[in-house]
Amino acid sequence: MELASRADVLREMARILVDIARDELPAGERTIISLKVRSEERPIAVASLAFSNEWLA
């Protein structure tokens, strides 16, 4: 997939992280999801989403 701008890359990374979180977060109390975006030559961006839950009672 080719994206035209950095803003497009950021939107796509956020969309993918949210999709993964929807499927993975119920599995535990702490989760970190990361992804890398590459051009044909090299990595160009990394995005991470961290989730932490603590029961108080």
PyRosetta script that sets phi, psi and omega in degrees:
from pyrosetta import init, pose_from_sequence

init()
pose = pose_from_sequence("MELASRADVLREMARILVDIARDELPAGERTIISLKVRSEERPIAVASLAFSNEWLA")
pose.set_psi(1, 133.1)
pose.set_omega(1, 176.6)
pose.set_phi(2, -109.3)
pose.set_psi(2, 135.2)
pose.set_omega(2, 179.3)
pose.set_phi(3, -118.2)
pose.set_psi(3, 144.1)
pose.set_omega(3, -170.1)
pose.set_phi(4, -78.1)
pose.set_psi(4, -27.1)
pose.set_omega(4, -174.0)
pose.set_phi(5, -146.8)
pose.set_psi(5, 169.2)
pose.set_omega(5, 176.1)
pose.set_phi(6, -62.6)
pose.set_psi(6, -36.5)
pose.set_omega(6, 178.1)
pose.set_phi(7, -62.4)
pose.set_psi(7, -39.0)
pose.set_omega(7, 177.3)
pose.set_phi(8, -65.5)
pose.set_psi(8, -40.3)
pose.set_omega(8, 177.7)
pose.set_phi(9, -62.8)
pose.set_psi(9, -45.6)
pose.set_omega(9, 179.6)
pose.set_phi(10, -59.9)
pose.set_psi(10, -45.7)
pose.set_omega(10, 178.4)
pose.set_phi(11, -60.9)
pose.set_psi(11, -42.0)
pose.set_omega(11, -179.6)
pose.set_phi(12, -68.2)
pose.set_psi(12, -40.3)
pose.set_omega(12, 176.8)
pose.set_phi(13, -61.6)
pose.set_psi(13, -44.3)
pose.set_omega(13, 179.6)
pose.set_phi(14, -62.5)
pose.set_psi(14, -42.0)
pose.set_omega(14, 179.7)
pose.set_phi(15, -62.1)
pose.set_psi(15, -44.1)
pose.set_omega(15, -179.5)
pose.set_phi(16, -65.6)
pose.set_psi(16, -44.4)
pose.set_omega(16, 179.4)
pose.set_phi(17, -60.9)
pose.set_psi(17, -41.3)
pose.set_omega(17, 178.4)
pose.set_phi(18, -64.9)
pose.set_psi(18, -41.9)
pose.set_omega(18, 177.8)
pose.set_phi(19, -60.9)
pose.set_psi(19, -45.2)
pose.set_omega(19, 179.2)
pose.set_phi(20, -64.6)
pose.set_psi(20, -44.5)
pose.set_omega(20, -179.2)
pose.set_phi(21, -59.5)
pose.set_psi(21, -39.7)
pose.set_omega(21, 179.4)
pose.set_phi(22, -57.3)
pose.set_psi(22, -36.5)
pose.set_omega(22, -178.3)
pose.set_phi(23, -87.2)
pose.set_psi(23, -30.9)
pose.set_omega(23, -169.4)
pose.set_phi(24, -101.7)
pose.set_psi(24, -29.9)
pose.set_omega(24, -172.3)
pose.set_phi(25, -61.3)
pose.set_psi(25, -37.6)
pose.set_omega(25, 179.5)
pose.set_phi(26, -61.6)
pose.set_psi(26, -10.2)
pose.set_omega(26, -175.6)
pose.set_phi(27, -75.3)
pose.set_psi(27, -16.1)
pose.set_omega(27, -177.3)
pose.set_phi(28, -167.4)
pose.set_psi(28, 178.3)
pose.set_omega(28, -178.7)
pose.set_phi(29, -88.1)
pose.set_psi(29, -22.3)
pose.set_omega(29, 178.4)
pose.set_phi(30, -134.6)
pose.set_psi(30, 130.1)
pose.set_omega(30, -179.1)
pose.set_phi(31, -146.6)
pose.set_psi(31, 138.0)
pose.set_omega(31, 170.8)
pose.set_phi(32, -124.4)
pose.set_psi(32, 125.9)
pose.set_omega(32, 179.2)
pose.set_phi(33, -115.7)
pose.set_psi(33, 128.4)
pose.set_omega(33, 179.7)
pose.set_phi(34, -130.7)
pose.set_psi(34, 151.8)
pose.set_omega(34, 173.8)
pose.set_phi(35, -146.0)
pose.set_psi(35, 152.6)
pose.set_omega(35, 177.5)
pose.set_phi(36, -115.4)
pose.set_psi(36, 142.4)
pose.set_omega(36, 174.3)
pose.set_phi(37, -112.2)
pose.set_psi(37, 133.4)
pose.set_omega(37, -177.7)
pose.set_phi(38, -119.8)
pose.set_psi(38, 147.9)
pose.set_omega(38, 163.0)
pose.set_phi(39, -87.5)
pose.set_psi(39, -174.8)
pose.set_omega(39, 177.3)
pose.set_phi(40, -66.6)
pose.set_psi(40, -25.2)
pose.set_omega(40, -175.8)
pose.set_phi(41, -98.0)
pose.set_psi(41, -33.3)
pose.set_omega(41, -170.1)
pose.set_phi(42, -163.4)
pose.set_psi(42, 166.3)
pose.set_omega(42, 172.7)
pose.set_phi(43, -65.7)
pose.set_psi(43, 142.7)
pose.set_omega(43, 179.6)
pose.set_phi(44, -121.9)
pose.set_psi(44, -17.0)
pose.set_omega(44, -179.5)
pose.set_phi(45, -160.1)
pose.set_psi(45, 152.3)
pose.set_omega(45, 173.9)
pose.set_phi(46, -132.3)
pose.set_psi(46, 136.4)
pose.set_omega(46, 176.6)
pose.set_phi(47, -131.5)
pose.set_psi(47, 143.3)
pose.set_omega(47, 179.4)
pose.set_phi(48, -136.1)
pose.set_psi(48, 149.7)
pose.set_omega(48, 175.5)
pose.set_phi(49, -130.4)
pose.set_psi(49, 124.2)
pose.set_omega(49, -180.0)
pose.set_phi(50, -111.5)
pose.set_psi(50, 139.1)
pose.set_omega(50, 177.5)
pose.set_phi(51, -130.6)
pose.set_psi(51, 133.8)
pose.set_omega(51, 177.8)
pose.set_phi(52, -138.8)
pose.set_psi(52, 135.8)
pose.set_omega(52, 179.0)
pose.set_phi(53, -129.5)
pose.set_psi(53, 137.6)
pose.set_omega(53, 177.2)
pose.set_phi(54, -134.6)
pose.set_psi(54, 121.1)
pose.set_omega(54, 177.2)
pose.set_phi(55, -78.4)
pose.set_psi(55, 132.4)
pose.set_omega(55, -176.7)
pose.set_phi(56, -95.8)
pose.set_psi(56, -16.0)
pose.set_omega(56, 178.6)
pose.set_phi(57, -143.5)
pose.dump_pdb("model.pdb")
